[in-house]
Amino acid sequence: MYLQKRVAMPTKALRSEKLDLRLTRKAKSALRAAAAASNRSVSEFVLESALARAEEALADRRTFGLNAAQWKAFLAALDSPPRPLPRLERLFKEPGFFDSAARP
């Protein structure tokens, strides 16, 4: 059984941003046909498809699963003090580019 997850587009949100793209005549024809088969405008079809693909691409970067041992190690890492970073400490001691001391 095939289940399709549909990305809900907000109906009340004002869409003020624009995205232009170049495509071949064949690609445009395929998008028009797919949009018509889905009873959507080409814009709605492309936006829903792109958002669904974006969700897939970002899914593993938003959530991750851990077993009990991994969770315990993760919490221990979060609770442990940071390791010393001497180069970063030296960098913070130097005047910044916009600091008055850094200007000639």
C-alpha positions as CSV (number, residue, x, y, z in Angstrom):
1,M,0.0,0.0,0.0
2,Y,1.4,3.4,-1.0
3,L,0.9,6.3,1.3
4,Q,1.7,9.8,0.2
5,K,2.5,12.5,2.7
6,R,1.1,15.8,1.7
7,V,2.7,19.0,2.9
8,A,0.0,21.4,4.0
9,M,0.5,24.8,2.6
10,P,-0.7,27.6,4.9
11,T,-3.7,29.2,3.3
12,K,-3.7,32.4,5.3
13,A,0.0,33.1,5.2
14,L,0.9,35.9,2.8
15,R,3.4,34.6,0.2
16,S,5.6,37.6,-0.4
17,E,8.7,35.9,-1.6
18,K,9.4,34.9,-5.2
19,L,11.6,32.1,-6.6
20,D,12.5,32.0,-10.3
21,L,14.0,29.1,-12.0
22,R,15.1,28.1,-15.5
23,L,14.0,24.8,-16.9
24,T,13.7,23.0,-20.2
25,R,10.5,22.9,-22.2
26,K,10.2,19.2,-21.4
27,A,10.5,19.8,-17.7
28,K,7.9,22.5,-17.8
29,S,5.6,20.2,-19.7
30,A,6.0,17.5,-17.2
31,L,5.3,19.9,-14.3
32,R,2.2,21.1,-16.0
33,A,1.0,17.6,-16.6
34,A,1.7,16.5,-13.0
35,A,0.0,19.6,-11.6
36,A,-3.1,19.0,-13.7
37,A,-3.2,15.4,-12.6
38,S,-3.0,16.6,-9.0
39,N,-5.7,19.3,-9.5
40,R,-3.2,21.9,-8.6
41,S,-1.8,25.0,-10.2
42,V,1.8,24.6,-11.4
43,S,2.9,27.0,-8.6
44,E,1.1,25.0,-5.9
45,F,2.4,21.7,-7.3
46,V,6.0,22.9,-7.5
47,L,5.9,24.5,-4.1
48,E,4.3,21.5,-2.4
49,S,6.8,19.1,-4.1
50,A,9.8,21.3,-3.2
51,L,8.7,21.6,0.4
52,A,8.1,17.9,0.7
53,R,11.6,17.3,-0.7
54,A,13.1,19.9,1.7
55,E,11.4,18.1,4.7
56,E,13.0,14.8,3.5
57,A,16.4,16.5,3.1
58,L,16.3,18.1,6.5
59,A,14.6,15.3,8.5
60,D,17.8,13.7,9.7
61,R,19.2,17.1,10.7
62,R,16.2,18.0,12.9
63,T,15.7,14.9,14.9
64,F,17.7,11.8,15.8
65,G,17.0,8.7,17.8
66,L,19.1,7.3,20.6
67,N,18.9,4.1,22.6
68,A,19.3,4.3,26.4
69,A,23.1,4.0,26.4
70,Q,23.5,6.5,23.6
71,W,21.2,8.9,25.5
72,K,23.2,8.6,28.7
73,A,26.5,9.3,26.8
74,F,24.8,12.2,25.0
75,L,23.7,13.8,28.3
76,A,27.2,13.2,29.8
77,A,28.8,15.0,26.9
78,L,26.4,17.9,27.3
79,D,27.0,18.1,31.1
80,S,30.8,17.8,30.8
81,P,32.9,21.0,30.8
82,P,34.2,22.1,27.4
83,R,37.6,20.9,26.4
84,P,40.3,23.6,26.3
85,L,40.7,25.4,23.0
86,P,43.9,27.5,23.3
87,R,43.7,28.9,19.8
88,L,40.2,30.1,20.4
89,E,41.1,31.6,23.8
90,R,44.0,33.5,22.1
91,L,41.7,34.7,19.4
92,F,39.2,36.1,21.9
93,K,42.0,38.0,23.6
94,E,43.0,39.8,20.4
95,P,41.2,43.0,19.6
96,G,38.4,42.6,17.0
97,F,38.4,44.3,13.6
98,F,35.9,46.9,14.7
99,D,37.5,47.6,18.1
100,S,39.1,51.0,18.3
101,A,42.3,49.4,19.5
102,A,42.6,47.4,16.2
103,R,42.6,50.5,14.0
104,P,45.9,52.2,13.1
